Amino acid sequence: MWKEFKDFIFTGNVIDFAIAVILAGAVGLVVNGFVNDIVMPVVGHFAGGSDFSDMMIALGDKVNEDGTPANAIRYGKWINSIINLLIVGFVLFMLGKAKIKALGAAPDPGPTADQELLAEIRDAVKK
Protein backbone atom coordinates (compact mmCIF):
# COMPACT_ATOMS: atom_id res chain seq x y z
CA MET A 1 0.00 0.00 0.00
CA TRP A 2 2.84 2.41 0.83
CA LYS A 3 4.46 1.78 -2.56
CA GLU A 4 1.18 2.47 -4.37
CA PHE A 5 0.73 5.69 -2.41
CA LYS A 6 4.31 6.75 -3.15
CA ASP A 7 3.83 6.03 -6.87
CA PHE A 8 0.58 8.01 -6.85
CA ILE A 9 2.05 11.03 -5.05
CA PHE A 10 5.14 11.26 -7.21
CA THR A 11 3.36 11.06 -10.55
CA GLY A 12 3.65 14.22 -12.60
CA ASN A 13 -0.08 14.95 -12.50
CA VAL A 14 -0.28 15.15 -8.70
CA ILE A 15 2.80 17.34 -8.42
CA ASP A 16 1.55 19.62 -11.21
CA PHE A 17 -1.81 19.86 -9.47
CA ALA A 18 -0.16 20.74 -6.14
CA ILE A 19 1.88 23.48 -7.81
CA ALA A 20 -1.25 24.83 -9.51
CA VAL A 21 -3.13 24.94 -6.18
CA ILE A 22 -0.29 26.82 -4.48
CA LEU A 23 -0.03 29.30 -7.36
CA ALA A 24 -3.81 29.76 -7.39
CA GLY A 25 -3.70 30.67 -3.70
CA ALA A 26 -0.98 33.24 -4.34
CA VAL A 27 -2.83 34.69 -7.34
CA GLY A 28 -6.00 34.80 -5.23
CA LEU A 29 -4.23 36.92 -2.62
CA VAL A 30 -2.97 39.31 -5.28
CA VAL A 31 -6.40 39.62 -6.90
CA ASN A 32 -8.14 40.12 -3.54
CA GLY A 33 -5.60 42.77 -2.59
CA PHE A 34 -6.11 44.54 -5.91
CA VAL A 35 -9.90 44.46 -5.60
CA ASN A 36 -10.09 45.38 -1.90
CA ASP A 37 -7.29 47.94 -1.77
CA ILE A 38 -7.44 49.57 -5.20
CA VAL A 39 -10.76 48.99 -6.96
CA MET A 40 -13.23 49.07 -4.06
CA PRO A 41 -12.09 52.47 -2.71
CA VAL A 42 -12.59 53.92 -6.21
CA VAL A 43 -16.03 52.30 -6.51
CA GLY A 44 -16.92 53.54 -3.02
CA HIS A 45 -15.79 57.05 -3.94
CA PHE A 46 -18.07 57.14 -6.99
CA ALA A 47 -20.89 55.63 -4.93
CA GLY A 48 -21.00 58.66 -2.67
CA GLY A 49 -17.90 58.07 -0.57
CA SER A 50 -19.31 55.10 1.27
CA ASP A 51 -17.69 51.75 1.89
CA PHE A 52 -20.07 48.99 0.90
CA SER A 53 -18.82 46.67 3.64
CA ASP A 54 -20.25 49.05 6.26
CA MET A 55 -23.78 48.81 4.84
CA MET A 56 -26.10 46.67 6.95
CA ILE A 57 -29.59 46.37 8.36
CA ALA A 58 -29.65 45.96 12.15
CA LEU A 59 -31.95 43.19 13.40
CA GLY A 60 -32.24 44.31 17.00
CA ASP A 61 -31.04 46.79 19.55
CA LYS A 62 -28.04 44.83 20.88
CA VAL A 63 -24.63 46.20 19.92
CA ASN A 64 -21.12 44.80 20.19
CA GLU A 65 -18.32 46.47 22.15
CA ASP A 66 -17.19 48.31 19.00
CA GLY A 67 -20.66 49.80 18.46
CA THR A 68 -21.70 47.61 15.54
CA PRO A 69 -25.04 45.79 15.70
CA ALA A 70 -24.77 42.33 17.25
CA ASN A 71 -27.19 40.86 14.74
CA ALA A 72 -27.40 42.44 11.29
CA ILE A 73 -27.84 41.65 7.63
CA ARG A 74 -24.54 42.80 6.17
CA TYR A 75 -25.60 43.25 2.56
CA GLY A 76 -22.66 45.56 1.86
CA LYS A 77 -20.19 42.69 2.19
CA TRP A 78 -22.34 40.75 -0.27
CA ILE A 79 -22.19 43.68 -2.73
CA ASN A 80 -18.39 43.69 -2.32
CA SER A 81 -18.33 39.95 -3.07
CA ILE A 82 -20.35 40.42 -6.25
CA ILE A 83 -18.11 43.25 -7.44
CA ASN A 84 -15.09 41.09 -6.62
CA LEU A 85 -16.57 38.21 -8.65
CA LEU A 86 -17.22 40.48 -11.63
CA ILE A 87 -13.70 41.89 -11.55
CA VAL A 88 -12.07 38.47 -11.21
CA GLY A 89 -14.30 37.09 -13.97
CA PHE A 90 -13.38 39.98 -16.25
CA VAL A 91 -9.65 39.54 -15.57
CA LEU A 92 -9.87 35.79 -16.26
CA PHE A 93 -11.83 36.50 -19.44
CA MET A 94 -9.14 38.93 -20.62
CA LEU A 95 -6.36 36.46 -19.78
CA GLY A 96 -8.15 33.76 -21.74
CA LYS A 97 -8.60 36.08 -24.73
CA ALA A 98 -4.92 37.07 -24.57
CA LYS A 99 -3.86 33.42 -24.48
CA ILE A 100 -6.04 32.57 -27.47
CA LYS A 101 -4.69 35.58 -29.36
CA ALA A 102 -1.08 34.66 -28.50
CA LEU A 103 -1.53 31.07 -29.61
CA GLY A 104 -3.34 32.08 -32.77
CA ALA A 105 -6.27 30.41 -34.39
CA ALA A 106 -6.04 26.68 -34.88
CA PRO A 107 -5.19 25.82 -38.49
CA ASP A 108 -7.88 24.18 -40.57
CA PRO A 109 -7.09 20.46 -40.46
CA GLY A 110 -8.58 19.95 -43.92
CA PRO A 111 -10.77 17.06 -44.97
CA THR A 112 -10.12 13.58 -43.64
CA ALA A 113 -9.44 10.65 -45.96
CA ASP A 114 -13.07 9.54 -45.58
CA GLN A 115 -14.34 12.99 -46.50
CA GLU A 116 -12.08 13.11 -49.57
CA LEU A 117 -13.32 9.69 -50.69
CA LEU A 118 -16.94 10.77 -50.23
CA ALA A 119 -16.26 13.95 -52.22
CA GLU A 120 -14.79 11.85 -55.06
CA ILE A 121 -17.83 9.56 -55.03
CA ARG A 122 -20.16 12.59 -55.05
CA ASP A 123 -18.30 14.14 -57.98
CA ALA A 124 -18.36 10.82 -59.90
CA VAL A 125 -22.12 10.46 -59.34
CA LYS A 126 -22.70 14.02 -60.56
CA LYS A 127 -20.89 13.21 -63.85
Beta strands, then each sheet from edge to edge (+ up, - down):
strand 1: 57-58
strand 2: 72-73
sheet 1: 1+ 2-
end
